[in-house]
Amino acid sequence: MPLHRLTGGLLLIAATGAGAVDAPEPLQVQITGARADQRQRETTTAIVINHEELVRQGDQTLADVLKRLPGISVSGAPGQGGAISMRGLGNGYTQIMLNGEPVAAGFSLDSIAPEMIERIEIMRSATAEFSNQAVAGAINVILKKAVKRGQRSLSASVARQAGATTPTLTAQLSDRDGGFSYSLAATATRKREEKPSTDLEEQRDPDGALVLLRRTPQTESGHTDALTLTPRLNWTLADGDTVSWQSFANLRRVDNQHRADETALVGDGSAYPRNVADFVADFVTLRSDVNWTHLMAHGGKLETKLGVSSNRRSGSFDFHGMDGGGKPLARHLVDSGPSETSVTSTGTYRHPVGERHALALGWDISRARRSEDRNERIFSADGEQTSTSNADYRANVNRVAFFAQDEWEATKNYSLYLGLRHERLETASRANASNAPDALDARSAVWSPSLQTRYALANKDVLRLAIARTYKAPPLVKLVPRRYTNDNNNNPTNPDEQGNPNLRPELAWGLDAAYEHYLGDGALVSVSAYLRRIRDVTITRLFEQDGAWVEAPFNDGNASVRGVELEAKLPLRRLLRQAPAIDLRTNLARNWSRVDNVPGPDNRLEAQTPFTANLGADYRLEGSALTVGGNLNYQAGGAVRQASQVRLGSSPKRELDVYALWKIDARTQLRVAGSNLLRQTSTVWRDYIDADGVRRRVTDTPSAATLRVMLEYQL
């Protein structure tokens, strides 16, 4: 039976069968019910995933956790992580935040171990308090804030994938003394990877005759050493004010090697049939925030935050091109050091107006700067330097926003949220490089109203409606006109990439609606739908410049997006009284989109995932300290028409994860997790069609299962 039919059937059973059973048996995990009750009471539409749910399956990365949530998809090959998106929309439509602040470009959620996170908030519609740069929605990762007296914990794990071993060590400590408390979490890991793949490149003339066929096995291997620290200090002052300082630091050392060995089966080979590329780099990501909460007269409260962040990389890329026999032909050496820094200031003043009514005013100001110095040298076969070039790139973005919001519980059953945010962006781009455009400056302003309503029916079910204007600002990396080149085999299916300083923000109106049926004890069934209309949508254009194929982003017309999401959480004993203590969870999402200025068919937004589904269960053996469970995840693939001559496509993804948790005693527990047990091969392809025929590039990437064993101990 297809997975989407099976998942839909379970949702239907949950919706129709829950009312026909006797009094329910209590759930084992009470915190799940508490979180569901919170979701039921809140006016704004959001899904909160607590710490216990995040670490339940022993995942190494947040991508593995998030892929199981309603409407969330992860790009890339199974088991290898990738970009995270909501409603199937990546490429900046999904806002990723850390402690309520947007993360810098290049920041990876995989740098944060799930054990270091207090909760994750999935916000489907925008609110004025947070940035409205969230067309698809926002994912807010909250680092651990709760401080337990005298807590000391240590966890050690070993993961094994495709013959490579990854050890991880995590330590957490916290304590309090009167009005002062502190906490520190640290994770150290040494990741080893071996990723094989195969490229198949073919070209056919207008009559369909094969004129070119190349097969290129490739291997990417290497290691990453990383250290993550999340210190936090809290003070409660005598007058009730609070001051807190929280920081995040991630240090990474990457040493990777990429090998390719091409065989020309039909036609000529590329310039460098055999090539090796070494990439060695140091990454430093730092973030620090100071928060002050001041209690005022008549119940008012002022919350302010000052934050700084820095994301830097220094490294070298060394490419060696050879002929089919391994004879050196050329060498390309690049030293580069991109960096992005930002300073932010935010504040919110909340004032109660009666018992169930509150007004809030606030600001959100930031300044971000991205710079990159690139030193490039090219050598001949005998090692003589033949050319050199240096290029400097700079881009600044200043953002100033003010907002007001009104939160009002009008009646016992009806509550209303109104927000208005005005955000102004100023962008400046400079380049010191040959063929670079002149200095460019751009300004834009966005008014973003938002409305969310909640109505509780007599049976405690909830109806929701949200309307918001959102936008997507181009990231700094897309504004810098720096060319990212391919050292071998540049063609329409393997082009260079380049930024565009003329990019404008995309503006969108969105509508979200939901019906939530609560069954008690954390069980629920929900149905939601959404619409988005996007103006000045960004698409990728392919063109030929100075003999090289290049793709770059451009604003071009409008796009529409729509979709539906279903979710169910249900203890099996609500259907069958004598059933074992199994908790079922399932969700599915169907997404559609259409870009007006791209001819059909398949003219949807790039990289949109059309369908996702999850089916999971947890079983706690009665009278035992053992809990087992698992999840089956599915993401549909399909074709996307990027332009009239360019089509992209990918295969569907199926991932099966299982786990077992054994609570040895009150302080010790052992967790064993197996992920990506289906080990499916990922296939992506790209076609270029013109009067000369069809050129296609297909990449097959096999995947491997991962076994992880984790021992957790409370000191």
C-alpha positions as CSV (number, residue, x, y, z in Angstrom):
1,M,0.0,0.0,0.0
2,P,1.4,3.5,-0.8
3,L,2.7,5.4,2.2
4,H,0.4,8.4,1.7
5,R,-2.7,6.1,1.7
6,L,-1.6,4.3,4.9
7,T,-0.9,7.6,6.7
8,G,-4.2,9.1,5.6
9,G,-6.0,6.0,6.8
10,L,-4.5,6.3,10.2
11,L,-5.5,9.9,10.4
12,L,-9.1,8.9,9.5
13,I,-9.1,6.2,12.1
14,A,-7.9,8.6,14.7
15,A,-10.6,11.2,13.8
16,T,-13.5,8.8,13.7
17,G,-12.6,6.2,16.3
18,A,-11.6,8.3,19.2
19,G,-15.1,9.3,20.1
20,A,-16.4,5.7,20.2
21,V,-14.3,4.4,23.0
22,D,-14.6,4.2,26.8
23,A,-12.8,6.4,29.2
24,P,-9.2,6.6,28.1
25,E,-6.2,5.2,30.0
26,P,-3.6,7.7,31.2
27,L,-0.5,8.3,29.1
28,Q,2.9,7.3,30.4
29,V,4.6,10.6,29.4
30,Q,2.7,13.5,31.1
31,I,4.8,16.3,29.6
32,T,3.4,15.6,26.1
33,G,-0.1,16.3,27.4
34,A,1.1,19.5,29.0
35,R,2.6,20.7,25.7
36,A,-0.5,19.8,23.8
37,D,-2.6,21.8,26.3
38,Q,-0.3,24.8,25.8
39,R,-0.8,24.6,22.1
40,Q,-4.5,24.4,22.6
41,R,-4.6,27.6,24.7
42,E,-2.3,29.8,22.7
43,T,-3.7,32.3,20.3
44,T,-0.8,32.3,17.9
45,T,-0.4,29.1,15.8
46,A,2.8,27.2,16.8
47,I,4.0,23.7,17.5
48,V,6.4,23.3,20.4
49,I,8.7,20.3,20.6
50,N,10.1,19.8,24.1
51,H,13.5,18.4,25.1
52,E,12.2,14.9,25.8
53,E,10.8,14.6,22.3
54,L,14.0,16.0,20.7
55,V,16.3,13.4,22.2
56,R,13.8,10.5,22.2
57,Q,15.3,8.7,19.2
58,G,18.9,9.3,19.9
59,D,19.5,11.4,16.7
60,Q,22.9,12.9,16.0
61,T,21.6,16.0,14.2
62,L,18.6,18.4,14.3
63,A,17.9,17.6,10.7
64,D,17.0,14.0,11.7
65,V,14.7,15.3,14.5
66,L,12.9,18.0,12.4
67,K,12.2,15.7,9.3
68,R,9.6,13.9,11.4
69,L,7.5,17.0,12.2
70,P,4.5,18.1,10.2
71,G,5.3,20.0,7.0
72,I,9.1,19.9,7.5
73,S,11.5,18.5,4.8
74,V,15.2,18.0,4.6
75,S,17.2,18.2,1.3
76,G,20.0,16.0,0.3
77,A,20.7,12.2,0.3
78,P,19.1,10.0,3.0
79,G,21.0,10.0,6.2
80,Q,23.3,12.8,5.2
81,G,21.4,15.8,6.5
82,G,20.8,19.0,4.4
83,A,18.8,22.3,4.3
84,I,15.7,22.4,6.4
85,S,12.4,23.9,5.0
86,M,8.8,24.3,5.9
87,R,5.9,23.8,3.4
88,G,8.6,22.3,1.1
89,L,10.1,25.7,0.6
90,G,13.8,26.2,1.1
91,N,16.1,28.9,-0.4
92,G,15.4,31.4,2.4
93,Y,11.6,31.1,2.5
94,T,11.9,29.4,5.9
95,Q,13.4,31.5,8.7
96,I,15.7,29.7,11.0
97,M,16.2,31.4,14.4
98,L,18.4,30.8,17.4
99,N,16.9,32.1,20.7
100,G,14.6,34.3,18.7
101,E,17.2,35.9,16.4
102,P,17.7,35.0,12.7
103,V,20.9,32.9,12.2
104,A,23.7,34.2,9.9
105,A,24.2,32.8,6.5
106,G,26.3,29.7,6.5
107,F,25.1,28.7,10.0
108,S,24.2,25.0,10.2
109,L,21.7,23.7,12.7
110,D,23.7,20.4,12.6
111,S,26.3,22.3,14.7
112,I,23.9,22.1,17.7
113,A,23.5,18.7,19.4
114,P,19.8,17.9,20.3
115,E,21.0,17.4,23.9
116,M,21.8,21.1,24.2
117,I,18.3,22.3,23.2
118,E,15.5,23.1,25.5
119,R,12.7,23.3,22.9
120,I,12.0,24.1,19.3
121,E,9.1,26.3,18.2
122,I,7.5,25.7,14.7
123,M,5.7,29.0,13.8
124,R,3.4,28.6,10.8
125,S,2.4,32.2,10.5
126,A,4.3,35.4,11.3
127,T,4.0,37.6,14.3
128,A,5.2,41.3,14.6
129,E,7.6,40.6,17.4
130,F,9.8,38.4,15.3
131,S,11.1,39.2,11.8
132,N,8.5,38.8,9.1
133,Q,11.1,37.4,6.9
134,A,9.3,34.1,7.1
135,V,7.2,33.4,4.0
136,A,6.9,29.7,4.7
137,G,7.1,30.0,8.4
138,A,9.8,30.0,11.1
139,I,11.7,27.5,13.2
140,N,13.0,28.9,16.5
141,V,15.6,26.8,18.3
142,I,15.8,27.6,22.0
143,L,19.0,26.6,23.8
144,K,18.7,25.3,27.4
145,K,17.6,28.0,29.8
146,A,16.2,26.0,32.8
147,V,18.8,25.7,35.5
148,K,18.7,22.8,38.0
149,R,20.5,23.0,41.2
150,G,23.7,20.9,41.3
151,Q,23.1,19.3,37.9
152,R,26.0,17.3,36.5
153,S,25.5,15.1,33.5
154,L,27.7,13.3,31.0
155,S,26.8,11.5,27.8
156,A,29.1,9.6,25.4
157,S,28.1,8.1,22.1
158,V,29.7,6.3,19.2
159,A,28.1,6.3,15.7
160,R,29.1,4.0,12.9
161,Q,28.3,4.7,9.3
162,A,29.8,3.1,6.1
163,G,32.9,2.0,8.0
164,A,33.5,5.4,9.6
165,T,33.3,6.0,13.3
166,T,32.1,9.2,14.9
167,P,32.6,9.6,18.7
168,T,30.7,12.4,20.6
169,L,31.1,13.6,24.2
170,T,28.5,15.9,25.8
171,A,28.8,17.4,29.3
172,Q,26.3,19.7,31.1
173,L,26.5,21.4,34.5
174,S,24.4,23.9,36.2
175,D,23.8,25.3,39.7
176,R,22.2,28.2,41.5
177,D,22.9,30.3,44.6
178,G,20.2,32.7,45.6
179,G,19.5,35.0,42.7
180,F,22.5,33.8,40.7
181,S,22.5,30.7,38.5
182,Y,24.7,29.4,35.7
183,S,24.8,26.6,33.2
184,L,27.3,25.3,30.7
185,A,26.9,22.7,28.0
186,A,29.7,21.4,25.8
187,T,29.9,18.9,22.9
188,A,33.0,17.6,21.3
189,T,32.8,15.4,18.2
190,R,35.1,13.9,15.6
191,K,33.2,13.0,12.5
192,R,34.6,10.7,9.8
193,E,32.9,10.5,6.4
194,E,33.2,8.5,3.2
195,K,30.6,9.5,0.5
196,P,30.8,7.8,-2.9
197,S,28.7,8.9,-5.8
198,T,28.5,8.5,-9.6
199,D,27.9,11.1,-12.3
200,L,26.5,10.1,-15.7
201,E,26.7,12.7,-18.3
202,E,25.1,12.3,-21.8
203,Q,24.3,14.4,-24.8
204,R,22.0,13.7,-27.7
205,D,21.5,15.5,-31.0
206,P,18.1,16.8,-32.2
207,D,17.5,13.4,-33.8
208,G,18.1,11.6,-30.5
209,A,21.4,10.1,-31.4
210,L,23.9,9.7,-28.6
211,V,27.0,11.9,-29.2
212,L,28.4,12.0,-25.6
213,L,28.5,9.7,-22.7
214,R,30.7,10.0,-19.7
215,R,30.7,8.0,-16.4
216,T,32.5,9.5,-13.4
217,P,32.8,7.6,-10.1
218,Q,33.6,10.1,-7.3
219,T,34.4,9.9,-3.6
220,E,34.3,12.6,-1.0
221,S,36.2,11.6,2.2
222,G,37.5,13.5,5.2
223,H,36.9,14.4,8.8
224,T,35.4,17.2,10.8
225,D,36.5,18.0,14.4
226,A,34.1,20.3,16.2
227,L,33.6,21.8,19.7
228,T,30.4,23.6,20.7
229,L,29.9,25.6,23.9
230,T,26.7,27.2,25.3
231,P,27.4,29.1,28.5
232,R,24.6,31.0,30.3
233,L,24.5,33.2,33.4
234,N,21.4,34.5,35.1
235,W,20.9,37.1,37.8
236,T,17.6,38.0,39.6
237,L,18.0,41.4,41.1
238,A,16.4,42.7,44.4
239,D,13.7,44.7,42.6
240,G,12.6,41.6,40.6
241,D,14.5,42.5,37.4
242,T,16.5,39.8,35.7
243,V,19.7,39.9,33.6
244,S,21.0,37.0,31.6
245,W,23.9,36.4,29.3
246,Q,23.9,33.5,26.9
247,S,26.4,32.6,24.3
248,F,27.0,30.1,21.6
249,A,30.4,29.1,20.2
250,N,31.1,26.5,17.5
251,L,34.6,25.8,16.3
252,R,35.2,23.4,13.4
253,R,38.1,22.1,11.5
254,V,37.3,20.5,8.1
255,D,39.7,18.5,6.0
256,N,38.0,16.9,2.9
257,Q,39.2,15.4,-0.3
258,H,37.2,14.9,-3.4
259,R,38.4,12.4,-6.1
260,A,36.9,11.9,-9.6
261,D,37.9,9.3,-12.2
262,E,36.1,9.9,-15.5
263,T,35.6,7.4,-18.4
264,A,34.5,8.6,-21.8
265,L,32.2,5.9,-23.2
266,V,31.1,7.9,-26.2
267,G,32.8,11.1,-27.5
268,D,35.6,13.1,-25.9
269,G,36.5,13.3,-22.3
270,S,36.6,16.5,-20.2
271,A,39.6,18.7,-19.8
272,Y,40.7,16.8,-16.6
273,P,39.3,13.3,-16.6
274,R,41.0,12.5,-13.4
275,N,41.1,15.1,-10.7
276,V,41.6,15.6,-7.0
277,A,40.5,18.5,-4.8
278,D,41.5,19.1,-1.2
279,F,39.6,21.5,1.0
280,V,40.9,22.5,4.4
281,A,39.2,25.2,6.4
282,D,38.6,26.5,9.9
283,F,35.1,27.7,10.8
284,V,34.4,29.9,13.8
285,T,30.8,30.8,14.7
286,L,30.3,33.0,17.8
287,R,27.1,34.5,19.2
288,S,26.5,36.4,22.4
289,D,23.3,38.0,23.8
290,V,22.7,40.0,26.9
291,N,19.0,40.2,28.1
292,W,17.5,42.6,30.6
293,T,13.9,42.3,31.9
294,H,12.6,45.2,33.9
295,L,9.4,45.1,35.8
296,M,7.4,48.4,35.8
297,A,4.5,49.8,37.6
298,H,1.0,48.7,36.9
299,G,2.2,45.3,35.6
300,G,4.2,46.6,32.7
301,K,7.4,44.8,31.5
302,L,10.3,45.9,29.4
303,E,12.5,43.3,27.8
304,T,15.7,44.3,25.9
305,K,18.5,42.4,24.2
306,L,21.8,43.3,22.8
307,G,23.6,40.7,20.6
308,V,26.6,40.3,18.5
309,S,27.5,37.4,16.2
310,S,30.4,36.4,13.9
311,N,30.7,33.7,11.3
312,R,34.2,33.3,9.8
313,R,36.0,30.8,7.6
314,S,39.6,30.7,6.6
315,G,40.7,28.0,4.3
316,S,42.3,26.8,1.0
317,F,41.0,24.9,-2.0
318,D,43.6,23.0,-4.0
319,F,42.6,21.4,-7.3
320,H,44.8,19.1,-9.3
321,G,43.7,18.2,-12.8
322,M,45.2,15.2,-14.6
323,D,44.6,13.2,-17.8
324,G,43.2,9.7,-17.8
325,G,46.5,8.2,-17.0
326,G,47.1,10.4,-14.0
327,K,49.6,12.8,-15.6
328,P,49.4,16.3,-14.1
329,L,47.9,18.9,-16.4
330,A,47.1,21.9,-14.2
331,R,46.7,23.1,-10.6
332,H,44.3,25.6,-9.2
333,L,44.9,27.0,-5.7
334,V,42.5,29.4,-3.9
335,D,42.9,30.9,-0.5
336,S,39.8,32.7,0.7
337,G,38.4,34.1,4.0
338,P,34.7,35.0,4.0
339,S,33.3,36.5,7.2
340,E,30.0,37.8,8.3
341,T,29.4,39.8,11.4
342,S,26.3,41.5,12.8
343,V,25.1,43.5,15.8
344,T,21.5,43.5,16.9
345,S,19.4,45.4,19.4
346,T,15.8,44.4,20.2
347,G,13.3,45.5,22.8
348,T,9.6,44.9,23.8
349,Y,7.5,46.9,26.2
350,R,4.3,45.0,27.3
351,H,1.5,46.7,29.1
352,P,-1.6,45.0,30.4
353,V,-5.0,46.5,29.6
354,G,-7.3,44.7,31.9
355,E,-7.0,41.1,33.0
356,R,-7.0,39.4,29.6
357,H,-5.7,42.2,27.3
358,A,-2.2,43.3,26.6
359,L,-0.5,45.8,24.3
360,A,3.2,45.6,23.2
361,L,5.6,48.0,21.4
362,G,9.1,47.2,20.3
363,W,12.1,47.7,18.1
364,D,14.5,45.4,16.2
365,I,17.6,47.0,14.7
366,S,20.6,45.2,13.2
367,R,23.7,45.8,11.1
368,A,25.3,43.0,9.1
369,R,28.5,43.0,7.1
370,R,29.8,40.3,4.8
371,S,33.3,40.5,3.3
372,E,35.5,38.0,1.4
373,D,39.1,38.2,0.3
374,R,40.0,35.7,-2.5
375,N,43.5,35.0,-3.7
376,E,43.6,32.7,-6.7
377,R,46.7,31.2,-8.5
378,I,46.9,28.9,-11.5
379,F,49.8,26.6,-12.3
380,S,50.8,24.7,-15.4
381,A,51.7,21.0,-15.6
382,D,55.3,21.6,-14.7
383,G,54.4,23.7,-11.6
384,E,55.0,27.1,-13.1
385,Q,52.6,29.8,-12.1
386,T,50.7,31.1,-15.1
387,S,48.2,33.6,-13.6
388,T,47.1,35.1,-10.4
389,S,44.2,37.2,-9.2
390,N,43.0,38.9,-6.1
391,A,39.4,40.0,-5.4
392,D,37.7,41.7,-2.4
393,Y,34.0,41.8,-1.9
394,R,31.9,43.7,0.6
395,A,28.2,43.9,1.3
396,N,26.3,45.6,4.2
397,V,22.7,45.3,5.2
398,N,21.2,47.7,7.8
399,R,17.7,46.7,9.1
400,V,15.5,48.9,11.3
401,A,12.1,47.7,12.4
402,F,9.4,48.9,14.8
403,F,6.3,46.9,15.7
404,A,3.1,47.0,17.7
405,Q,0.9,44.1,18.7
406,D,-2.3,43.6,20.6
407,E,-3.1,40.3,22.4
408,W,-6.7,40.1,23.5
409,E,-8.8,37.3,25.0
410,A,-12.1,38.8,24.1
411,T,-14.2,36.0,25.6
412,K,-13.6,32.7,27.2
413,N,-13.7,31.0,23.8
414,Y,-12.4,33.7,21.5
415,S,-8.9,35.3,21.4
416,L,-7.3,37.7,18.9
417,Y,-3.8,38.8,18.0
418,L,-3.1,41.9,15.9
419,G,0.3,43.0,14.9
420,L,1.9,45.6,12.6
421,R,5.6,45.7,11.8
422,H,7.5,48.3,9.7
423,E,10.9,47.1,8.5
424,R,13.4,49.1,6.4
425,L,16.4,47.6,4.7
426,E,19.4,49.3,3.3
427,T,21.9,47.3,1.2
428,A,25.3,48.4,0.0
429,S,27.6,46.2,-2.2
430,R,31.2,46.9,-3.2
431,A,33.6,44.8,-5.2
432,N,37.3,45.1,-6.1
433,A,37.6,42.6,-8.9
434,S,37.9,42.5,-12.7
435,N,34.5,42.5,-14.5
436,A,32.7,43.3,-11.2
437,P,29.8,45.8,-11.3
438,D,30.0,49.3,-9.9
439,A,29.1,49.9,-6.3
440,L,25.4,49.4,-5.7
441,D,23.1,50.8,-3.1
442,A,19.5,49.7,-2.5
443,R,16.7,50.6,-0.1
444,S,13.4,49.0,0.6
445,A,10.6,49.3,3.2
446,V,8.0,46.7,4.1
447,W,4.8,47.2,6.1
448,S,3.8,43.8,7.5
449,P,0.4,43.5,9.2
450,S,-0.5,40.2,10.8
451,L,-3.7,38.8,12.3
452,Q,-4.3,35.6,14.2
453,T,-7.5,34.4,15.7
454,R,-8.5,31.4,17.9
455,Y,-12.0,30.1,18.6
456,A,-12.6,27.3,21.0
457,L,-15.7,25.2,20.3
458,A,-17.9,23.8,23.1
459,N,-16.1,20.4,22.9
460,K,-12.7,22.2,23.4
461,D,-11.7,21.8,19.7
462,V,-10.1,24.9,18.2
463,L,-10.5,26.8,15.0
464,R,-7.6,29.1,13.8
465,L,-7.2,31.7,11.1
466,A,-4.1,33.8,10.4
467,I,-3.3,36.4,7.8
468,A,0.1,38.0,7.4
469,R,2.3,39.9,5.0
470,T,5.8,38.5,4.9
471,Y,8.9,39.0,2.9
472,K,12.2,37.3,1.9
473,A,15.3,39.5,1.8
474,P,18.2,38.3,-0.3
475,P,21.0,36.9,1.9
476,L,24.3,38.7,1.8
477,V,26.0,35.8,0.0
478,K,23.5,36.2,-2.9
479,L,24.2,40.0,-3.2
480,V,28.0,39.6,-3.5
481,P,28.9,39.2,-7.2
482,R,31.6,36.7,-6.5
483,R,31.9,33.8,-9.0
484,Y,32.0,30.3,-7.6
485,T,33.7,28.4,-10.5
486,N,33.8,24.7,-11.4
487,D,37.4,23.7,-12.1
488,N,36.4,21.0,-14.7
489,N,33.7,20.4,-17.2
490,N,31.8,23.7,-17.1
491,N,28.6,23.2,-19.2
492,P,24.9,23.9,-19.0
493,T,24.4,21.1,-16.6
494,N,27.4,22.0,-14.5
495,P,27.5,25.8,-14.4
496,D,29.4,28.3,-12.3
497,E,27.4,30.3,-9.7
498,Q,27.3,34.0,-9.1
499,G,25.5,36.5,-6.9
500,N,23.4,39.5,-8.0
501,P,23.7,42.9,-6.2
502,N,20.4,44.0,-7.9
503,L,18.3,41.5,-6.1
504,R,15.2,42.9,-4.4
505,P,13.2,41.5,-1.5
506,E,10.2,39.2,-2.3
507,L,6.9,40.2,-0.8
508,A,4.1,37.8,0.1
509,W,0.6,37.7,1.5
510,G,-0.4,34.6,3.3
511,L,-3.4,32.9,4.7
512,D,-3.4,30.0,7.3
513,A,-6.4,28.1,8.6
514,A,-6.6,25.1,11.0
515,Y,-9.0,22.9,12.8
516,E,-7.6,21.1,15.9
517,H,-9.5,18.2,17.6
518,Y,-8.1,17.5,21.1
519,L,-8.8,14.2,22.7
520,G,-7.0,14.7,26.1
521,D,-3.8,13.4,27.5
522,G,-1.8,14.9,24.6
523,A,-3.8,13.1,21.8
524,L,-5.0,15.3,18.9
525,V,-6.0,15.4,15.3
526,S,-5.5,18.5,13.2
527,V,-6.1,19.7,9.7
528,S,-4.5,22.9,8.4
529,A,-4.3,24.7,5.0
530,Y,-2.3,27.6,3.7
531,L,-2.0,30.0,0.7
532,R,0.8,32.3,-0.3
533,R,1.0,34.9,-3.1
534,I,4.6,36.0,-3.7
535,R,5.6,39.1,-5.6
536,D,9.1,39.7,-7.2
537,V,9.9,36.0,-6.8
538,T,13.5,35.0,-7.2
539,I,14.4,32.5,-9.9
540,T,17.7,31.1,-11.2
541,R,18.7,32.1,-14.7
542,L,21.3,30.3,-16.8
543,F,23.4,32.2,-19.3
544,E,26.7,32.1,-21.1
545,Q,29.3,34.7,-20.3
546,D,32.9,34.9,-21.6
547,G,32.7,31.3,-22.8
548,A,31.6,30.0,-19.4
549,W,28.1,28.9,-18.3
550,V,26.9,30.8,-15.2
551,E,23.7,30.7,-13.2
552,A,22.6,33.6,-11.0
553,P,19.4,34.7,-9.1
554,F,17.0,37.3,-10.6
555,N,13.6,38.7,-9.6
556,D,11.0,37.8,-12.1
557,G,7.3,38.1,-11.6
558,N,5.0,36.4,-9.2
559,A,4.3,32.9,-7.7
560,S,1.5,31.2,-5.8
561,V,1.9,28.5,-3.2
562,R,-0.8,26.4,-1.4
563,G,-1.0,23.3,0.6
564,V,-2.6,21.1,3.3
565,E,-1.2,19.4,6.4
566,L,-2.7,16.6,8.5
567,E,-1.4,15.5,11.9
568,A,-2.5,12.9,14.5
569,K,-1.1,11.8,17.9
570,L,-3.0,9.0,19.5
571,P,-2.5,6.3,22.2
572,L,-3.6,3.0,20.8
573,R,-5.6,2.3,24.0
574,R,-8.0,5.0,22.9
575,L,-9.0,2.6,20.1
576,L,-8.6,-0.7,22.0
577,R,-8.8,-0.8,25.8
578,Q,-6.7,-4.0,26.0
579,A,-4.0,-2.8,23.5
580,P,-0.4,-2.4,24.6
581,A,0.9,1.0,25.7
582,I,1.8,2.2,22.2
583,D,1.6,5.9,21.2
584,L,1.0,6.4,17.5
585,R,2.0,9.6,15.6
586,T,1.5,10.4,12.0
587,N,1.4,13.4,9.7
588,L,1.4,14.3,6.0
589,A,1.7,17.4,4.0
590,R,0.9,18.2,0.3
591,N,2.4,21.3,-1.3
592,W,1.7,23.0,-4.6
593,S,3.3,26.1,-6.3
594,R,3.3,27.8,-9.6
595,V,5.8,30.5,-10.9
596,D,3.9,32.7,-13.4
597,N,6.8,33.6,-15.7
598,V,8.2,30.1,-16.1
599,P,6.4,27.9,-18.7
600,G,4.8,24.7,-17.5
601,P,4.5,22.0,-16.8
602,D,6.3,21.5,-13.5
603,N,6.8,25.3,-13.1
604,R,6.9,25.1,-9.3
605,L,9.3,26.9,-7.0
606,E,12.8,25.5,-7.1
607,A,13.6,22.7,-4.6
608,Q,10.0,22.6,-3.3
609,T,9.1,19.2,-1.8
610,P,5.6,18.3,-3.1
611,F,4.7,15.7,-0.4
612,T,6.0,14.6,3.0
613,A,4.7,11.9,5.4
614,N,5.7,10.3,8.7
615,L,4.4,7.3,10.5
616,G,5.8,6.6,14.0
617,A,5.2,4.7,17.2
618,D,6.6,4.5,20.8
619,Y,6.1,1.5,23.0
620,R,7.0,1.3,26.7
621,L,7.0,-2.3,27.9
622,E,4.9,-2.5,31.0
623,G,6.8,-3.5,34.1
624,S,10.0,-2.9,32.3
625,A,12.6,-0.1,32.0
626,L,12.7,-0.5,28.2
627,T,11.1,1.8,25.6
628,V,11.3,1.1,21.9
629,G,10.0,2.9,18.9
630,G,10.6,4.1,15.4
631,N,9.6,6.3,12.5
632,L,9.2,5.9,8.7
633,N,9.7,9.1,6.8
634,Y,8.8,9.8,3.1
635,Q,9.6,12.8,0.9
636,A,8.4,12.9,-2.6
637,G,10.7,13.9,-5.5
638,G,9.8,14.9,-9.0
639,A,10.7,17.4,-11.8
640,V,11.0,21.2,-11.6
641,R,11.2,23.4,-14.7
642,Q,13.7,26.1,-13.7
643,A,13.4,27.9,-17.1
644,S,12.2,27.0,-20.6
645,Q,15.4,25.2,-21.3
646,V,16.3,23.9,-17.9
647,R,14.7,21.1,-15.9
648,L,15.7,19.6,-12.5
649,G,14.6,16.5,-10.8
650,S,15.2,14.2,-7.8
651,S,14.1,10.8,-6.6
652,P,11.9,10.3,-3.5
653,K,13.4,9.7,-0.1
654,R,12.4,6.9,2.3
655,E,14.1,6.7,5.7
656,L,13.4,4.2,8.5
657,D,14.7,5.0,12.0
658,V,14.3,2.8,15.2
659,Y,15.5,3.2,18.8
660,A,15.6,1.5,22.1
661,L,16.0,3.2,25.5
662,W,16.9,1.3,28.6
663,K,16.7,3.1,32.0
664,I,19.3,1.2,33.9
665,D,18.7,3.2,37.2
666,A,17.7,6.6,38.3
667,R,20.9,8.2,37.0
668,T,21.9,6.0,34.1
669,Q,20.3,5.2,30.8
670,L,21.5,3.5,27.6
671,R,20.1,4.5,24.2
672,V,20.6,2.6,20.9
673,A,19.5,4.1,17.6
674,G,19.5,2.9,14.1
675,S,18.8,5.4,11.3
676,N,18.4,5.2,7.5
677,L,17.9,1.5,7.7
678,L,16.5,1.3,4.1
679,R,19.7,2.7,2.7
680,Q,18.2,4.0,-0.5
681,T,20.2,5.6,-3.3
682,S,19.5,9.3,-4.0
683,T,19.3,10.4,-7.6
684,V,19.3,14.0,-8.8
685,W,19.3,15.1,-12.5
686,R,19.5,18.2,-14.6
687,D,18.5,18.7,-18.2
688,Y,19.4,21.4,-20.7
689,I,17.4,21.4,-23.9
690,D,18.0,23.7,-26.9
691,A,18.2,23.5,-30.7
692,D,21.3,21.4,-30.5
693,G,19.6,18.6,-28.6
694,V,19.5,17.5,-25.0
695,R,22.3,17.4,-22.4
696,R,21.7,15.5,-19.1
697,R,23.6,15.0,-15.9
698,V,22.5,12.4,-13.4
699,T,24.1,11.9,-10.0
700,D,23.5,8.7,-8.0
701,T,24.5,8.8,-4.3
702,P,24.2,5.6,-2.3
703,S,23.4,6.0,1.4
704,A,24.3,3.9,4.4
705,A,22.7,3.1,7.7
706,T,24.0,4.5,11.0
707,L,24.1,2.7,14.3
708,R,24.5,4.9,17.4
709,V,25.1,3.8,21.0
710,M,24.8,6.5,23.7
711,L,25.3,6.2,27.4
712,E,23.9,9.0,29.6
713,Y,24.8,9.5,33.2
714,Q,23.7,12.0,35.9
715,L,26.6,12.7,38.3
